[in-house]
Amino acid sequence: MRHSQLNPMNAGYERPAMYALLGEVGGARVLDAGCAGGAYSTHLAALGAQVIAVDCSAAMVEIVRSDCAQGIDARKHDLGEPMTWLGDGVIDLVVSSLTLHYLRAWDVPLKEFFRVLRPGGRLLFSTHHPAMTAPLASSYFDTVLVRDIWDVCAERYQVHFYHRPLQAILSSVLGARFQLTALHEPQLQHVPEQPWFLIVEAVRPV
């Protein structure tokens, strides 16, 4: 978690790009879906948002509860399951940072995001760009679990996540009845050949 807070791909690339797209969140009720150690929750709370933070890791939830701004409602939740504890149309913005690519199926989380958002509410999420994950997959066109090796603080870790073609990403969002409003391929100076992340903006129609 500390690594993700500080490493340049998160702190210097994906996070600034996402922060720039948040818009006015003062007084808004925001769901941080896949909060990890709470970087987004803390930032949103500092901007005046009322934050509900969820993560499947009890350890991450405890970090958010102990280290982050008071007033953040942090709870353990698997995004592959319905959020039965959250009512319909009570959220203004759903933010999900680099989380959905760990899930094979997106139908439940996207359906739930749509349900809890008020009409006109926004969805903003980042995921691995297909251009980054395609070399790890047997076929660009399939949604498949892939493996990579990451160097973290001088240690090498094997990680698994899903490659999704662009068509599958967009079809999932549209299939959940969202209206797609923008796609972003943020650029980083020292990675000029391709984007590493894709940012999707969508809205629940009024």
N, C-alpha and C positions, 0 to 999 in steps of 0.2 A: 504494500500500500504506500509506504513512504517513497518507494522508487517511482510509482506512478505519479505521485504528487510533484516530483522534481524533475523527472527525466524529460529531455527536450521534445520528444514526440508527443507527450501529453501536455506538459506545461508550456511549451513553446510553439506548438503546432495545432493540435486538435482543440485544446481548451480556448485559446484566444479566438479561434474561428467560431466556435460555438457561442462564446460570450458575446461576440459582436452581433449575433443574431437573436439574442434573448428579447430585445425590445424593452418596453417599460413594464416592470414586474412589481413595482411598489403596490402593496395591498393585494396582489394577486395570490391565488391559492395554487401552488405549484407541486406537482408530483415529480420527484427525482427517482426515476425508475432504474435501479441498478446503481445505487449511490456510492458503492465501494467505501472509501475512507472519508467521504463527505466534502470533497473539494467543491462540487457544484452546489450542494446544499448550503454550505457556508457562504459561498458567493451570492447565491440567491437571497439568503436571509439578510445579508449585509445590504442588499438592494431594497429591502423592505418586503420581500415576499413571505407568505406563510407556507412553509415547506413541509411536505410529507415525504420522507425518504425511506425507500425500501431496498432491501438487498437479501439475497438468499443465504448470505453468510452471517451467522450470528456474531462472529468476531468483528466483521465490518460494522454491523449495527451498533455494537458496543463502543467501537471507536467513535462513531458519529455521536453517540449519546454522551460520551465522556469528554471528547476533544473539541467538538464543534459548538457553534453558537447555541445558546439556550433558546428554547422555543421550537426547535426542529423536532417534529414528530417522527422518530425513527423506529422502524419495525421490521422484523424478519418476514420476508415474503418471497416465494418462488414465482417469478413472472409467468411461468408455465401454468399457473393455477389462477382461477378467478379471484378477484379482490372483493370477496363477499362483504368485507368490513367497510367498504367505501361505497357511498351512495351514487346514484345516477346524476350526471350533470353538475358535479360539485367542484370540478377542477377547471382552472383557466388555462393552464399550460402543463403539458407533459414533456419533460426533458429526460432523454436517455442517452448517456454517453458511453460509447464503445461497449455495449452490453448485449445487444440483440444477436450479434454474430456467434454468441455462445449457445444459442438456442436453435434446435433443429426446426421446430415449427413456430411460426410467428402468428398463427391465427388467434390463439388465445390472448397473448399480450396486446395485439393490435385491436382486437375486438373489445378488450377491457379498457384500453386507452380511449377508444371512441365512446364507450359507455359512460365513463366517469367525466369526460370533458363536457362542458356546457356547449350548447350550439354557438359556433363561432370561436370555440376554444382551439388552441394551437398544439400541434405535436412537432417537436424538434428532436431529432435523434441523429447520432453519428454511428457509423459502422465501418468495418474494413472495406476499402474500395475493391471491387472485383479485379481490378488490374493488379493489385497487390497479392491477392490470394490465388489468382488463376494459375500461376506457375506451380503451386502446391497441389493442384487438383488434377485428376485424371482427365477431366473434360470441363471446359469453361461453362458449358450449358447445364451442368448438373449441380444440384445443391448437395454438397458432400462434406463430410468431416475431414479436415486436413490437419496435418501436424507440422509444427515449426519448432525451431530451437531459438530461444531468446537468451542473450547475454544480459544478466542483471547483476550489477554490483560485483563483477568479476566471477560470477557463477553462471553456469549454463543450465537452462530449464527447458524441458519439453512441454509445449503447450498445444492444446487442441481447440479448434473453433471451426465454424462452417464457412466454406466458400459458397457464395450465392452469385449467380449472374445478375446483371443489372435488371433484366426483365423480371426475374423472380422478386427482387427487392421492390420494384415499382408495382408489380401486380399484387403483391401482398398488401401494400398500402392502399391501393385503389379497391382491392377486394374487401377491405375492412370498411369501405364507404367513405374514406377520407377524400378530400379534395387536395390534390398535390399543388403546392404553391411555388416551390423552388427546390432546385438541386444545387449543391455546392461541392466543388472539388478543390479544397484549399491547397495552396502551394506552399512549399517550404524551400528556401533558397538552396539548401544543400541536398535536396532530393528533387532535382529538376526534371527527371525523366518521366515521372508518373506520380499521381496522387496516391497517398497511402490510405486516406480516409474519404468517405462520402458522407455528406450531411444532407439530410432530407427534412424539408419543411412541409407541413400539411395542416389542414384545418378541418374541423368538424363543421359541415355545412349548416347554415342557419335554417 
